[in-house]
Amino acid sequence: MAEVAIAYHEDFLKHVPGPGHPESPDRLRAIVDKLSEEGLIDQLAKITPEAASERMLVAIHKPDYIRWVQERCRQGERYLDAGDTMVCPDSYRVALLAAGAVTEAAEWVMEREMRRAFCAVRPPGHHAEANRAMGFCLFNNVAICARHVQRRHNVDRVLIVDWDVHHGNGTQNAFYGDPSVFYFSIHQYPYYPGTGRESDTGIGKGEGYTMNVPLPAGSGDEEYLHAFRAKLLPAAESFEPEVVLISAGFDSHRDDPLAGMCLTEDGFAKLTELVKGIADRHSGGKVISVLEGGYALAAMPASIVRHLRVLME
């Protein structure tokens, strides 16, 4: 069994968007409970993260934006930018910890202490722009991780696979002109945030290094697997990534209350097998999976169990 690490901290529970908000601390409680119930928690190496430094954040975010988020949280404001990004006084510190978790997981994987890692973090990140919070996201965890890996470990090619039900506009925009990061997103369309058209493929030197697969509501395992095999796999074979990151949103599950897709736990396992295969062929098996969305408190943890079992094979 290949060794896999999990990055988690109880302080992730201290980001409390408010009563009834779907991105609640209960998401992580449900994950930890399910991993314990399944006997997986003791099979995973434990990464105890520390807060990301400002140097890590400014690789993706504007310094003024970082300070603005800090000040809004310090003042006890309830919203950042769009009204769906709610915060509390602890949210800035927790968001730094989430970003730090993914960079620390990257260190474990790149230094070969572990071949793969799963980051059970919140708040999520893939909607966060350089200077704007969006869609429950403060800082873009996966994008920060990608830049950290490139700069610290001299990595030339990073593949980001985003299967969250929503398009990761922030991640796409961070690398839209950059041929060193291949961004693949499969998502419900049209749907929030309204981006991620098939014709959006990059700009300048980054042309051809963004691939969007917009699918209609109701798409499930068959449609996702076909897209991965027909589009992602050939692109990845050509790109030859040195490390693979997953924006692992589980809100495309058929039971999720915020979307209209029909993936199953078995579907997530098969998607994981395909992505792990890319990593095995090109990057020595190095995969860093980062939690994004997923709001069905039974289906989401069950899907993560299947995801982790494949990563542990």
C-alpha positions as CSV (number, residue, x, y, z in Angstrom):
1,M,0.0,0.0,0.0
2,A,1.4,3.4,-1.0
3,E,1.7,5.8,1.8
4,V,-0.7,8.7,1.7
5,A,-0.8,11.7,4.1
6,I,-3.7,13.9,5.2
7,A,-3.4,17.6,6.0
8,Y,-5.9,18.6,8.6
9,H,-6.2,20.9,11.6
10,E,-9.0,21.4,14.0
11,D,-8.8,25.1,13.6
12,F,-10.3,24.7,10.2
13,L,-13.6,24.4,12.2
14,K,-13.2,28.0,13.4
15,H,-14.2,29.5,10.1
16,V,-17.9,29.9,10.7
17,P,-19.8,31.6,7.8
18,G,-23.0,31.7,9.7
19,P,-26.2,29.7,10.5
20,G,-27.5,27.7,7.6
21,H,-24.5,28.4,5.3
22,P,-23.6,25.2,3.3
23,E,-19.9,25.7,3.7
24,S,-20.0,24.9,7.4
25,P,-17.6,23.3,9.9
26,D,-19.9,20.2,9.8
27,R,-18.3,19.3,6.4
28,L,-15.0,18.5,8.0
29,R,-16.5,16.9,11.0
30,A,-18.4,14.6,8.7
31,I,-15.2,13.7,6.9
32,V,-13.2,13.0,10.0
33,D,-16.0,10.9,11.4
34,K,-16.3,8.9,8.2
35,L,-12.6,8.3,8.0
36,S,-12.6,7.1,11.6
37,E,-15.6,4.8,11.0
38,E,-13.9,3.3,8.0
39,G,-10.6,2.7,9.8
40,L,-8.7,4.9,7.4
41,I,-7.7,7.7,9.7
42,D,-5.0,5.6,11.3
43,Q,-3.6,4.5,7.9
44,L,-2.9,8.1,6.9
45,A,0.3,10.0,7.8
46,K,-0.7,13.2,9.6
47,I,0.4,16.6,8.4
48,T,-0.1,19.3,11.0
49,P,0.0,22.6,9.0
50,E,1.1,26.0,9.8
51,A,-0.1,29.3,8.3
52,A,1.1,30.2,4.9
53,S,3.5,33.2,4.7
54,E,2.6,36.3,2.8
55,R,5.3,35.5,0.3
56,M,3.4,32.3,-0.6
57,L,0.1,34.2,-1.0
58,V,1.5,37.1,-3.1
59,A,2.5,34.6,-5.7
60,I,-1.2,34.6,-6.6
61,H,-2.9,37.4,-4.7
62,K,-2.4,41.2,-4.6
63,P,-0.9,42.4,-1.3
64,D,-3.7,45.0,-0.9
65,Y,-6.2,42.3,-1.2
66,I,-4.5,40.1,1.5
67,R,-4.5,43.1,3.9
68,W,-8.1,43.9,3.1
69,V,-9.2,40.4,3.9
70,Q,-7.3,40.6,7.2
71,E,-8.8,43.9,8.1
72,R,-12.4,42.9,7.2
73,C,-12.1,39.8,9.4
74,R,-10.5,41.8,12.3
75,Q,-13.3,44.3,12.2
76,G,-15.9,41.5,12.4
77,E,-17.4,42.2,9.0
78,R,-19.7,39.4,7.7
79,Y,-19.0,39.5,4.0
80,L,-16.1,39.8,1.5
81,D,-16.9,41.1,-2.0
82,A,-19.7,38.9,-3.3
83,G,-22.4,38.3,-0.7
84,D,-21.8,34.6,-0.8
85,T,-18.4,34.8,0.8
86,M,-19.2,35.1,4.5
87,V,-16.5,35.4,7.2
88,C,-16.0,35.7,10.9
89,P,-13.2,37.1,13.0
90,D,-11.2,33.8,12.7
91,S,-11.6,33.4,9.0
92,Y,-8.4,35.2,7.9
93,R,-6.2,33.1,10.1
94,V,-8.0,29.9,9.1
95,A,-7.6,30.7,5.4
96,L,-3.9,31.2,5.9
97,L,-3.8,27.8,7.6
98,A,-5.6,26.2,4.7
99,A,-3.1,27.7,2.2
100,G,-0.3,26.5,4.5
101,A,-1.7,23.0,4.6
102,V,-1.5,22.6,0.9
103,T,2.0,23.9,0.7
104,E,3.1,21.7,3.5
105,A,1.5,18.7,1.8
106,A,3.5,19.7,-1.3
107,E,6.7,19.5,0.7
108,W,5.8,16.0,2.0
109,V,5.1,14.9,-1.6
110,M,8.0,16.6,-3.3
111,E,10.5,15.5,-0.7
112,R,9.1,11.9,-1.2
113,E,8.2,11.4,2.4
114,M,4.8,10.5,0.9
115,R,3.8,9.9,-2.7
116,R,0.3,11.4,-2.3
117,A,-1.6,13.7,0.0
118,F,-5.1,14.8,0.6
119,C,-5.8,18.2,2.1
120,A,-9.0,18.3,4.2
121,V,-9.1,22.1,4.3
122,R,-11.6,24.9,4.4
123,P,-12.4,27.5,3.3
124,P,-12.1,26.3,-0.3
125,G,-10.1,28.2,-2.8
126,H,-10.6,27.8,-6.5
127,H,-13.0,30.8,-7.0
128,A,-10.7,33.3,-5.3
129,E,-9.2,35.8,-7.7
130,A,-6.0,37.8,-7.4
131,N,-7.9,40.6,-5.8
132,R,-11.4,39.3,-5.1
133,A,-13.1,36.7,-2.9
134,M,-15.8,34.7,-4.5
135,G,-18.0,31.6,-3.9
136,F,-17.0,30.8,-0.3
137,C,-13.3,31.2,-1.3
138,L,-10.8,33.6,0.3
139,F,-7.4,32.5,-1.0
140,N,-6.8,30.1,-3.9
141,N,-5.2,27.1,-2.2
142,V,-4.5,25.1,-5.3
143,A,-3.0,28.0,-7.2
144,I,-0.8,28.9,-4.3
145,C,0.4,25.3,-4.1
146,A,1.2,25.2,-7.8
147,R,3.4,28.3,-7.6
148,H,5.0,27.1,-4.4
149,V,6.0,23.8,-6.0
150,Q,7.4,25.5,-9.1
151,R,9.5,28.0,-7.2
152,R,10.8,25.8,-4.4
153,H,11.3,22.6,-6.3
154,N,12.1,24.0,-9.8
155,V,9.1,22.2,-11.4
156,D,8.4,23.2,-15.0
157,R,5.0,21.6,-15.5
158,V,2.1,21.3,-13.1
159,L,-1.2,19.8,-14.0
160,I,-4.3,20.9,-12.1
161,V,-7.4,18.7,-12.5
162,D,-10.6,20.5,-11.2
163,W,-13.7,18.3,-10.9
164,D,-15.6,20.6,-8.6
165,V,-19.1,21.1,-10.0
166,H,-18.4,24.8,-10.4
167,H,-15.8,26.2,-12.7
168,G,-12.6,27.4,-11.0
169,N,-12.5,30.9,-12.4
170,G,-9.8,32.0,-10.0
171,T,-7.4,29.1,-10.8
172,Q,-8.0,29.6,-14.6
173,N,-7.3,33.3,-14.4
174,A,-4.1,32.8,-12.3
175,F,-2.5,30.7,-15.1
176,Y,-4.4,31.7,-18.3
177,G,-1.3,33.0,-20.0
178,D,1.1,30.5,-18.4
179,P,2.3,27.4,-20.3
180,S,3.9,25.9,-17.2
181,V,0.5,25.1,-15.6
182,F,-2.1,23.1,-17.5
183,Y,-5.6,23.7,-16.0
184,F,-8.3,21.2,-16.8
185,S,-11.9,21.8,-15.5
186,I,-15.0,19.8,-15.9
187,H,-18.1,21.5,-14.5
188,Q,-21.8,22.0,-14.8
189,Y,-22.6,24.7,-17.4
190,P,-24.2,27.2,-17.4
191,Y,-23.9,27.5,-13.7
192,Y,-22.1,29.6,-11.1
193,P,-19.8,31.5,-11.7
194,G,-20.8,31.5,-15.4
195,T,-17.2,31.0,-16.7
196,G,-15.5,28.0,-18.2
197,R,-16.6,27.9,-21.8
198,E,-15.0,25.3,-24.1
199,S,-13.6,28.1,-26.2
200,D,-11.6,29.4,-23.2
201,T,-8.2,27.8,-23.9
202,G,-5.7,30.3,-22.7
203,I,-4.0,33.4,-24.1
204,G,-0.6,34.3,-25.4
205,K,2.0,31.7,-24.4
206,G,-0.7,30.0,-22.4
207,E,-2.9,29.3,-25.4
208,G,-3.8,25.6,-25.3
209,Y,-2.9,25.1,-21.7
210,T,-6.4,25.6,-20.3
211,M,-9.0,23.0,-21.2
212,N,-12.7,23.4,-20.1
213,V,-15.3,20.7,-20.4
214,P,-18.7,22.3,-19.7
215,L,-21.4,19.7,-19.2
216,P,-25.1,20.0,-18.8
217,A,-27.0,19.4,-15.6
218,G,-27.7,15.7,-15.2
219,S,-24.4,14.5,-16.4
220,G,-23.0,11.6,-14.4
221,D,-20.3,8.9,-14.3
222,E,-20.5,8.0,-18.0
223,E,-20.1,11.5,-19.2
224,Y,-17.3,12.4,-16.8
225,L,-15.3,9.3,-17.6
226,H,-15.7,9.8,-21.3
227,A,-14.4,13.4,-21.0
228,F,-11.4,12.3,-18.9
229,R,-10.5,9.5,-21.4
230,A,-11.1,11.5,-24.5
231,K,-9.8,14.9,-23.5
232,L,-7.8,14.9,-20.3
233,L,-5.7,11.8,-20.9
234,P,-4.4,12.8,-24.3
235,A,-3.7,16.4,-23.1
236,A,-1.8,15.1,-20.1
237,E,0.2,12.6,-22.1
238,S,1.4,15.5,-24.3
239,F,2.0,17.9,-21.3
240,E,3.9,15.3,-19.2
241,P,3.3,16.9,-15.8
242,E,5.9,16.7,-13.1
243,V,3.3,16.9,-10.3
244,V,-0.5,16.6,-10.4
245,L,-2.9,18.7,-8.2
246,I,-6.6,18.0,-7.9
247,S,-9.2,20.6,-7.0
248,A,-11.3,17.9,-5.5
249,G,-14.8,19.2,-5.2
250,F,-17.4,16.5,-4.4
251,D,-20.5,18.7,-5.1
252,S,-20.9,17.0,-8.5
253,H,-22.4,14.0,-6.6
254,R,-26.0,13.2,-7.4
255,D,-27.0,13.9,-3.8
256,D,-25.4,17.4,-3.5
257,P,-28.0,20.1,-2.6
258,L,-26.2,22.9,-4.5
259,A,-25.9,21.5,-8.0
260,G,-27.5,19.2,-10.5
261,M,-24.9,16.6,-11.5
262,C,-25.2,12.9,-11.0
263,L,-21.7,11.5,-10.1
264,T,-21.6,8.6,-7.7
265,E,-19.0,7.4,-5.2
266,D,-17.9,4.8,-7.8
267,G,-17.5,7.6,-10.4
268,F,-15.2,9.6,-8.1
269,A,-13.1,6.4,-7.5
270,K,-12.8,5.9,-11.3
271,L,-11.8,9.5,-11.9
272,T,-9.2,9.2,-9.2
273,E,-7.8,6.1,-10.9
274,L,-7.4,8.0,-14.1
275,V,-5.7,10.9,-12.5
276,K,-3.4,8.7,-10.5
277,G,-2.5,6.9,-13.6
278,I,-1.4,10.2,-15.2
279,A,0.8,10.8,-12.1
280,D,2.2,7.3,-12.1
281,R,3.3,7.6,-15.8
282,H,4.7,11.1,-15.6
283,S,5.4,12.4,-12.1
284,G,6.5,9.4,-10.0
285,G,3.0,9.1,-8.7
286,K,3.0,12.6,-7.0
287,V,-0.6,13.7,-6.4
288,I,-1.8,16.5,-4.1
289,S,-5.5,16.5,-3.7
290,V,-7.2,19.5,-2.2
291,L,-10.8,19.7,-0.9
292,E,-13.0,22.2,-2.6
293,G,-16.8,21.9,-2.6
294,G,-19.1,19.1,-1.5
295,Y,-22.1,19.8,0.7
296,A,-24.0,16.5,1.1
297,L,-22.9,15.4,4.5
298,A,-23.3,11.7,3.8
299,A,-22.3,11.4,0.1
300,M,-19.3,13.8,0.3
301,P,-17.4,11.8,3.0
302,A,-18.3,8.5,1.4
303,S,-16.9,9.8,-1.9
304,I,-13.7,10.9,-0.2
305,V,-13.3,7.5,1.3
306,R,-13.4,6.0,-2.2
307,H,-11.0,8.7,-3.4
308,L,-8.5,8.0,-0.7
309,R,-8.7,4.2,-1.1
310,V,-7.6,4.6,-4.7
311,L,-4.8,7.0,-3.8
312,M,-3.6,4.5,-1.2
313,E,-3.4,1.6,-3.7
